Amino acid sequence: MRLVDHHVHSTLAATPDRATFELLITEADRPGPAGTTQFDSQLGFAIRAHCAPLLGLDAHAPADDYWAARTARPEEEVADAFLRAAGVDHWLVDTGFKGDLLLPLDRLSGGRDEQVSEILRLESLLESVAAGATAQTLMTDFRQALTDAVPHIRGLKSIVAYRYGFDIGPDRPSPREVQEAAARWLAELETGAPARVSDPVLLRMLLWEGADTGLPLQLHTGYGDADLELHRCDPLLLAPWIKAVEPTGAAVMLLHCYPFHRNAGFLAQVFPHVYLDVGLAVNHTGAASPGVVAESLELAPFTKILYSSDAWGPPELHYLGALLWRKGMAAALSRWVHAGEWSTADAVRVATLIGRSNAERVYRLA
């Protein structure tokens, strides 16, 4: 089955050195202890088991042999091999994080018969318009930039979980609140501070403006880089906002969710506009990922779960996201079929819903 990866990033534009590569296969932001390697992890073992054969090596080849084979090829050739093997028809690409290190969207498909669409990050858009705005015009300037972007994108994303947390408050901020927050933020920028929006009022404004477009709105949830506070990334904290935003008609896409994927499943069950995936966690849990995939199927309706890899950088992650998800789904569904709980036809139908059909419906890809 060909997949739709509803949340992913592009691949590396150039071959990294080994130290950089090892940082890219962990969510840590600094090297491990001296004498250790990130290959000694579930993801590292998965790379050696499943990616090594695509480079002409035996499965489970030693990490040094893997690295030698990988760096013997141009990066775009490595990317083509892994992306082709992923079996993805459509990549929905978040372009908001370190895009200068990645292949641009027009080169991601590499001449393969795949479609590539953009997911626009709200925080990045606001930061891009801040330089030419005043406190009085920031909201209208952002709104105009968002309106101009909407015809060219398939969805939106917010990293409010990183910038503040889901305990942000549910209400739409008033224009006066936004203006006061904008004045504080723009004054900070004038001192040379980086253009990194973290004010909760401005973040609430982004969420509401994004929902007003009616496009699917992706939210990073749960596990991620070291600069988030995980206990504030539980999607249950977002329930008041989820209730408040329902009348806009926007689909709320809870990304990754681990270790809160069961909480996300509850929200997807009780709110018609909430969806989830377990991307990112599938790669990083490696051989243990079938358990995560099976747990994602416990509460949420099968029409509310989507496939994603959340791969960023190394194309191994784009391939492994698809491979491990397929293996996890096959393990869960075949177990239920063999136990007589499901029919084979239902198993195939559910796999197709999650692997592609739900994304085609929600993002209007068909």
N, C-alpha and C positions, 0 to 999 in steps of 0.2 A: 504494500500500500504506500503510495506517495503521500507525504505529509505536508501540512501547512505549519510552519514554525511561527507562532503568533507573537513571540517576543525573543529577539535575538539582536546581536550586534555584528558588525563587520569583522573581517579577519585581518591579521597583521599585514602591513604593507611591506615589511622587511623582516628578514630573519633575525630573531633576537639572539643575544648571547645566552648561555645556559643559565646563568644566575637570574636573568630577567624572565626566561621561560619558566623556571621553577616558581618564581613569584606569581606568574600568571596561571598556575595550576593549583593555587590556593587562594583563599579570601584574605589571608594575612597580608599586611602591608610592609613587612620587614622580613629579612632572612631568618631561617631557623637557627638553632644552635650550631656551632662549628662542628663539622664532621658528620652532619646529617643532610638528608636530601628530601625534597618534596615528592620524589618518586616513591618514597616509602609512605604511601597513603592510599586510600581506596581509589582515588582518581589516578594516582601514579601507576598503580597496579593495572587499572583498566586501560590506560594508555599502552602499557607494555603488552597486555593480553590481546587487545582488539585493534590497536593502531599499528603495531609493529608489522603485521602481515601486509598492510597496504604499502609499506616501504620495502618489501621484499625480505623481511626478517621472519624468523619463527615467532609464534606467539610466546609471550613471556620472555622475550629477549632481554638481556641485561640493559640497564638504563644507559650505560656508556655506549653500547652498540646501537641502541635506539637513537641516541643523540648524534652519533657519527653518521648514521644513515639519513637522518632528517636534515642535517646541515650540508649534506652532499648535494642537495637539490635546491633550486631557487624557491623562494617562499611561495610564489604564485603557483608553482607546480605542485608543491605540497598541499596548498589550499585546494587546488582543483581536484586532487585525488580524494581528499577527505569530504569535500562538499558534494562531489559526484556520488560518493558512496553513501552519503546521508539519506538520499532518496527524498529530498524535499522539493516540492513544486513551487512553493511561494514562501519567501522570507519577509517577515514584517520587522523592519530594522529600526531600532532605537539609535539615533545618531548623536545623542547628547553627551557622550562620555569619551573624551580623548580621541576625537575623530581624526586628528592629524596623524595618529599612529596606525590608522586602519585604511584598508582599501575603500575608495569612494564607492557610492552605491552603483554607479554605472559600470564599475569593474568587478563587482562582487559576483555576479553570475558567471563571469569568465567565459562567455560564449556558450554556456550550457543552456538548455531549454528550461530555464527557471525564471520566475517573476520575483522582483524585488520592489517592495513598497516601504515608505518611510513612516515611522512613528515619531512624532515630534515631542521633545521633552519641554514641559512648560517652564521649568526653572531656567533652562538655557535660553529660551525665547525672551523671558523677562530680562535676564542679564544682558542680552544683546541689545535691547532697546534702552537700557538705563542710561547709556552714555549721552544720548541726545534728548533726554527727558527732564522735566522738572517735577517737583512734587505734585503740582497741579495737573500735569499731563501724563504722568506715568501710566495710570490705568487706561486712559483712552488710547495712548500710544501702543500699549500692549494689546488692547482689544483689536486695534486696527491691524497690527502685525499678525495676530491670530486669525483674523478674518481673511487676510491675504493668503495665509498658509493653508487654510482648510481645504481648498480644492485640490491640493497637491499631496495630501497625506491620507493615511487610513485610520489613524488613531492618535491619541495623546498619551503622555506618560508624566507622572509626578513622582519625585523622590522625597516627598514630604516626610517619609519615615526616616530618611537620613538627616534632613535639614532641621527637623524639630521632633517629630514623633506623632503617633496617631492620637495622642491625648491633646489634640490641637484645638478642639472646640468645633461645634458643628455649624455655627451660624454664618450666613453670608455677611461679610463686613460692610459697613456703610461707606459711602464715598469719603466722608470725613475721616473715618478710621484709616482708610487706605492712604489718604493724602498725608496724614500725620506720620504714618509708618514710612511712607515714601520719603518724606523730608528727613527722617532719621537715617534711613538707609543711604540716600544720596549724599548726605553730609559725611557719612563714613567713607563713601567712595572718593570724595574729594580729598581725603587725607591719604589716599593711596591704598586703601584696603582693597583686597580682591573682590571682584564682582560676584559675590556668592550670597544669594538671597536666603536668609534663614529667619526673617521676622515672621512670627506666626500669623499676623494680620495679612501680610502680603502672600503668604502661602495659602491661607484660606481663600483669598481673592483668586489665586491661580486655580484652585480646585473648582470653585464655582464658575469661573469664566470657562474653564475647560468643559465642565458638565453642560453649560449652556449651548455649546456647539452641537450637542447630540452625538458626537463621535464617541466610540469606546474610549474609556479613560483607564489606563493601566496605572497601578500603584504598586511600587516595590513593597513587599510584605515579608517580615521575618528575616531569616538568615541573609547575611551579606558581608560587606567589607567591615574592617575593624572600626571605622569611624561612626558606626551607628550604635545606639543603645538598644540591644535586642529586646529587652522587656517592654520598650515603648513601641515596638513594631508588631505587636499582636493585633490582628485585624478586628478583634472584638472591641478594642478601644475606639474603633472608627464607626461603630454601629450607629451612634446618634447622627453622624453626618450621612451615613448610608441611607437612613430613614428620611432625612431632610432632603436629600438630593433626588430621590426617586421620581418626583414629578417632572424633572427635566427630561426624562426618557433616556439618559445616557447609561450605557452599560458600564458597570464598575468591574474592572478586571484585576483580581488579586493575584499578583505574580509571586511565584516561588513558594511562599507561605511557610515552609519548613522552619522551625518545628511546630508551627501553628496551623498545619494543613488541616487538622481535624476541626479547628475553630473556623477556618475558612470554609470548610465543607458545610458546617452548620449555617453560616451566613448565606452561602449559595442556595441552601435548601429553603430558607425562610424568606429570602428577598428575591423577587423575580429578576432583578437587574444586576445581580451579583454572580460573577464567574470566578474560576480559579484555575491555576496550574501548579505543578510542582517542579517546574524548570529550575535550574541551578542545583537544587538538591539531588536530582537524579544523577548528574555528573559526579558530584562530590561524594555521594555515598557509594558509587561504584557497584561492587558485587552485592552490597546490601540494598541497592535501590529497588529491587522488586517489592520489598516491604513497604517502602514509601509510596510506590505507585499503587499498590493494593489498598493502602490506607486512604489514599485520595479518592477511592471509589466507595467509601463506606457510607457517607451521608449525602453528598452532593448529587443532585440529579445528573444523569449522564449527559444531558444536553447542556450542562453548565460547566463542564470540565474541558480544558483545551490542552493541546500539546505545545510545549515550548522547550527550548534548550537553554536560553539566556547565555549562549556562548558569546564570549568577547575575546578577540585576539587570536590565540592558537586555534587553527581550524580543526584540530583534534577534538575540541569541545563541541563543535557543530556536528561532527560525525558521532561522537560518543553520546551526545544528548539523544539523538534519534535511535541509535542502536540499543542503548540501555533502556530507553522508554519502551521500545518494541519488545525487548526481552522481559521487562517487568509486566507489561500488559499480557503477553503470551502466558507467562507463568500464572498470573492471577486468573485470567479468563479460562485457561485450559483446566485449571484445578476445579473451577466451579462447573465447567461442562462435564468433566469426568465424574464429578460427584452427583450429577443429575440435577443440579440446581439451576443451570442455564442450558439453553439449547445452543448448538453451534451457530445457528443463524443469528441469534441474539448477540452472541459474543462478537461475531464479525461486525454486526451493525453498531454495537457500542464502540468497538475499536475504531471504526470509521468515523463515528460522530466526534470522538475525542481527537483523533489523529488529523482530521481535516474539516469535516462538515460543519462543526460548531463554529470554527473560525471563519469559514466561508460565509456563514449566515450572519454572525455578529459584525464582521468587518465589511460585509457586502462585497465579497470578492467574486461571486459567481457571475 
